[in-house]
């Protein structure tokens, strides 16, 4: 009898020109939380897709409940008790929370749907998550964080033997992460086995029992979490010592560049703030606090009902993203796939289309465009085969770099980063932090929204905190601490 509920033996997977997995073995024990870590492109997603039947392995065996699985597919995987919460949300925006949760498994009374029973079951599962989500609400009206919680709620509707969680905490605040971890621990007590994929190593050490490291499509090491150290794990993941995570900052902060006064809309309540030339301004707050909504209103992506925006001492009007671009303002959104990239377009097109929209010339200078793209490619250390490669095929970290490249191409002076390192591995995080530091040193102004407090503290010159659509406080110097940020974010400060 095997000790594993799920086992992969000597799995290899070949794609045209690429060996995504090479002789990888992996075992998951009953009631175990097993972390799967590695840089973007290490093979984690391919391994999960083999488990869930999206891909067939080129070589090797998949064994579930002592049975070797052949010709696996997603439906067979679900019947075998395996459920996956992907990093890319699998929800229908035009449908309600309840309809998404019961899609394909509706409760019926005779020939009709038993809506009352489904609403009740939906509400009970959401209550377990410790959040307030209306089961009748449309998915498109929920933030990314709440959409993620709906995905988790879907998994809790049915008893599963194996639950795969791909970056489940990416859009969640620290308070919501603790709620999720409580749910994960309860599932473990019930005997559910969990594969937990995350780039947040502090979470890996807090929640997992064992850790498996992949690098370049190969199995590097499996170890008990209690026997591992963070530095050791990083070395296994990237094949080298990482050094300090946050680069040393020696900013030369200038005069106020952007000022926002009494900014208001349905979700933003009279927000006033300023950011200076060369400054990295951190924005903290719980999910739904108004951080993202304020950024979108400043950028012209959401309508404003009131407020004044001043740039370099001159009042400006921003009624659309194109207005913002023309004034040298860029926004890297929290959802890079839906809002930041044209996934089916090439790297070249994604890098330059925002610049082209701002260019009044009729014809494209292809030579200049190619030179710009190659320069950005080298500057950002983009990992791809060519400028013709589609954005969809890039890893999460390289997609984030591509969004950044798009804005660097516009020569913007102010760049708003909304969750700059979400779903990005430790090596790519360090590269993005260094680029932000370099941009600041060049005199560019950065506004950084983040749910990761160490990131805010490690990178910001000043931090402002939001609560329920309002800016409730500002922290600098010795006053900056996780405790003070959280108190303000919960409006619990004295």
N, C-alpha and C positions, 0 to 999 in steps of 0.2 A: 504494500500500500504506500502510495506517495504521500509526503507530508504537505503537498501543495493542492490547493483548490483550482489553481490555474498555473499552467507551466508552458514555457516556450523553450524548445530544445534546438540549438544550432540554427537559428533563423537567419536567413539571408534574403535580401530583397533587391532585385536589379530593376532600375528604370533605364530607358535609353541613355547611355553615356554616363550613368551615375549608379554607384553601388551604395544605396541608402542604408542598408544594414549588412553586416558581415559576420556571420556565425555567432549571433547573439543568443544567449540563454538567460532566462528570467523565471523566477518562481514566486508565487504569491500564496501565503499561508492563510488558513481560515481565521477570520477575526483580526487580521493584520493591517496596519496602515503602513504601506510601503511607498516611500518617496522615490520618484524617478527624476533624476536631474541631469543636466548637461546644457551646453551652450545651444543657441539657436542653430539648427542644422545638424545636431548631434545624432538624430534618428528617433527621438522620442515620439513624435507624431506618427511616423511610419510604423513604429512598434505598436502603438495604440490602434492604428487603423487595421493592422493585421489581427489583433485580438478581437476587434469589433466587426471584422468581415468586410471592411471597405476594400482592403487589398488582400490578395492571395500571396503567401510567401513563395519566393523562387525556390528556396530550399528550407528544410527543417519541419518541425512538428509543433502543432498547437494542441495542448491537452487541457480539457476542462472537465472537472469532476471525474478524473481517471479515464476519460474517453478521448481518444484522438479525433480531432475534428478535421474533416476533409470538406472541400468546397464550402467554406464558411461564407456567410453573408450577414448583413446587419440584422435581418429578421431572426436568423438562426442564433445569432449572438444574444439577442434580447430573450429568446426562448430559453437560452442556457443561463439566464439570470444575470446578464452583464448589461449595465446601463452606463452611458458616458455623458458627462457634462463637458461639452467642448468649449474651448476659449472663444471660438466664433459661435455666437448664440444661434440656436436653432429654433427661432420663434417666428410666428406669422404676425407682422406688425398691425394688420387691420383687424385682427381677432382679439377677443377679450382674454384676460388672464385665465379664466376658467376654461374657455374653449381651447386654448393652447395646452393647458395641463391635461385635458381629457381627449385631445385629438387622437382618434383611432382607437380609443378605449372608453367610449361614452357609457355612462350608466343608463340603462333603458328600462322603461316600464311598458311592457308590450312592444308596440312598434315605434314608440316615441321616446325621446330623450327625457330622462328624469332630472330636469334642471334643478329642482329643489335639492335633491340628494347630492348633485355635483357641486352646487354652491356651498352646501354644508361641508362636504369633504374638502373642498378647496380651501375654505376658510379655516378649517381645523389644521391643515398642513401648514398654511401660512402663519398661523398663530404659533406653531412650533418654532418658526424661524425668529420670532420675537420682533416682527416688523408689522407695519400697517400697510397692506396692499389691498385695494378693493378688487375682489374677484371679477367684477363687471368692467373694470377699467381696460381700455384698449392698450395693447403692448406698446404701440407707437407713442403713447402719452407718458410712458414711464422712462425714467433715467436708465442709463446703462447698468447702474448698480442694481436697481430694482428688477430689471430684466434678468440679470444674473441670478437673483434670488428666486425668480419664477422658475428658472431652469432647475435649480436645486430642489424646489418644491415638487416639480414634476417627478424627480427621482424618488422622493419620499412617499409618493402616492402608492407605490407598489413595493413589496418586499423584494429586494435584490440581493443576490449572493455576492456580486462583485460590482463595486461602484468606482468608475474612473473619473477623476476630477482634474481637468486641465486648467491650471491657473484660476482656481475658483474665487480667490480673494482679490483678483486684480482690480475690480472696481469698488471694493468695499472699504469702509473706514475701519479703524482699529476696533471700535466697539462692535461693529458688525462682524468682523473677523472672529472675535471672541464668541459671539453667538454661534457662528458657523462651526467653530472648533468644538463647542459644546454638543452640537448636533452630530458631528463626526464621531466624537467619543461615545455617544449613545448608540450610534450605529455599530461601532466596534463591539460594544458590550452585547449587542444582539447577534454577534457573529458575522456581520457584514465585513467583507475584505475590501480594502480601499487602496487603489493606486493613486497617489497624490503627486501631481506634476506642478512644480513651482520654481520660479527663479528667486523667490524670497527665501534665502537660506535660514534666516531666523525662524520662519514658519516651519521649515523642514525639520529643524532640530526640536521645535516645540511639539509637533503633532505626530511625527513618524516613529515607527519601531525599527525599520531597516531602511537603508538607502542603496539604490543602484545608480551608478554613474555610467553614462554613455558619452563617448567622444568620437566624432568622425565616423559614426555608424557602427562602432564596436563597443563591446562590453569592457569597461575598465575595471570596475570593482563593485562588489556588494558587501556591505558592512552593517553591523548593528549601529544604530544612531548613537547609542550610549558610548561607543568606542571611537567615534569620529570627532574631529575638530573642524571648525569652519575653514581655517587656512588650508588644512589637508584636503578638504572637499573641493575647494576652489582649484587647488593644484591638479587634482585628478580631472576636473572638468575642463580646464583650459590648457593643461600640460605645462604650466609655468607658474611662478609666483606672481600674484596680482599687484602687490604693493598697496599703498593707501587707496581706499575706495574713493574718497573725495579729494580733488586736487586743492592744493593750497591757493587761497585767494588773496590777492593784493590789489583790490579794486581802487581805481581813481574815479570816484563818483562825482559827477558834475551837477549842473543845475537841473531843476525839474524839467522833464521833457514832455510827459503826458499827464494831464490833470483831468480827473472825472469828478463832476460835481452834481450831487442829487440825482444820480442815474436811477430811473424807475421804469419798471414794466410789471407784468403780472406776477413775476417771481423775484424781482429785485426791488428793494424798498429804500430808495433814497441813498444809494451808495456814493460816497465821496472818497477818492483816494488820489495819490500822485505817485509817480515813479520817475526816478532821475536817470540821467544819461550815465551809462556804464553800470547801473545797479541791477542786481538780481533780487526782485521782490517776490517773496514766497507768499502764497495764499493758502491758508489752512481752513478746515471746517469739515463737519460731518457731511455725508451724502445728503443732498437736498438742501444744503445750507445756502445756496445761491452763488457758489464759487464759479461753476461753469456757466451759469446763466448770465452772470455779470460779464464774463469774458466774451460770450457770444453777442451780448448787447453792444459792448464796446466795438466789436469787430463788424457789427451790422448784420450778423446772421439771424438775430432775433429783433423784433421791433421794440422801440423805446416809446414810452408815453411821457417821459420827461427827462430832463438832465442836460448838462452842458459838457462837451468834450473840448479840451484845449490842448493844442500841440505847439510846442515852442512859443507859448504866449499868445497864440492865435486861435480863436474859436473856430472849430471845423464841424462840418456836418457829415456824419457817416450813417447812411441809410441802407447800405448794402455792403457785402464783402468787397466788391470792386472798389467802392469808395475807400475802404480801409487800405486796400492794396496800394491805391494811388497816393495815399498819405504815408506809405512806408510801414504799415502794420500787417503782421502775419499771425496766423493762428494754427498751431498744431493741435487738432482736436483730440479728445479722449478716445474716440472711436476712429482709429486711423483707417480701418477697412471701409467703413460706410461713408465717412465724411472727409478723409484726408487724401485718399488715393483713387485713381481710376484703375481698378484692379486688372481689367482686361486690356489695358494699354501698356505700352512699353516703358521701360525705365526712362528712356530719352523723353518721351511725351510727358510723363509725370514730372520730370525735372523742370520742364520749360513751359508747360501750358499756362501757369499763372503769370509768368513773365510776358508771354505772348498776348494775353488779354490786356495787359497794361501797356503794350507797345502799339503806337499809332501807325507804324510802318505797315505797308501792304504786303511786302514780300519778306520771307524768312531768310536770313543769312545762315545757310546750312553750315558753312565753315565755322562761323562764330558760335553757333548752337553746339556743334560737336566739341569745340574747344572748351566751352562752358561746362558741358556734361562731363567731359574727361577730367577737368579740374576738380569738379565736385566729387566725382567718383574717387579720386585719389585723396582728397581732403578728408572724406568721410570713411575711407577704407571700406567701401561697399563691396560685399561679396556676391558676385554674380558672374554669369558667363559673358554677357555683352550688354550693350545699351539696348539691344532689341529684345532682351528677355522681358517677359511680362511681370508686372508687379505682383500678381497673384501667386507666382511661384517662389517669391522671396520668403525667407524666414521672417519672424516677427521683428527681430532687431534690425534687419536690413530694410524692412518696410518702414520702420520708424526713421531710419537714416534717410530714406528716400523722401519722406514728407519734409524732413529738415532741409534736404537738398533743394526741394521745390522753393522754399522760402528764401534760402540763401541766394538762389538765382534771381530773385526779385530785388536783391540788395536792400531789403527792408531794414529799418532802424529799430523797430520795436517788434519783438517776437514773443507771443504768448504760448507757453508750453502747458497744455492740459494733460496731466499724468505723463510726463516725458519718457518714463522708462517702464511703463506698463507692459508686461509680457516680454521683457527684454532680459537677456542673460547677464551675468555679472561682468563679463568682459566688455560687452557692448554698452552696459551702463557706464562703466568707467570712461569709455570713449565719448559717450554723449555728454557726460559731466565735463570732460576736458574741452569739448567743443563749445559748451555753454560758457565756460571760463574764458576761452579764447575770444568768443564773441563779445563778452563783457569787456575784456581788455582792449578790444578794438573800438570801444565806445558805444556798442549796441546796448539796448535796454531789454531786459528779459523779465517777463512776468511768468512765474512758475506755480501752477496749481498742482498739488500733490496730496495723496492720501497717506503717503509714507513719511512719517515724522522724521526719521533719521535723514532722509533725503532733503526735506525742507531745512532742517537744522544744519546739515552739512554743506548746503549750497547757497543758502539765502543770506543776503546782507541785512534784510529786514523781513519780518513776517507779519502779515495782517490776517485776522481771523474772522470768519463769517459764521453767522447763526441765523437760521430762518430768514434768509434773504437780506440780512443787514450786516454791515461791517461793525463788529463789536469791540475790536481792540487791535493794538499794534505792539509788537515786541522787538526789541533790539538788544544786542550785547548780552550781558549776564542774565537778563530776564527771559531769554529764549531757552525754554525747556519743554520737554514733552508734557510735563504736568501742567505748566501754565497754558500751553496751547490747548490741551484737552479741556481745562476748566473754562476757557473762553469759548471754545467750540460748543460746549454744553450749556453756555450761559450760566455757569456756576461760579463765576469769579465774584469776589466781594466788591 
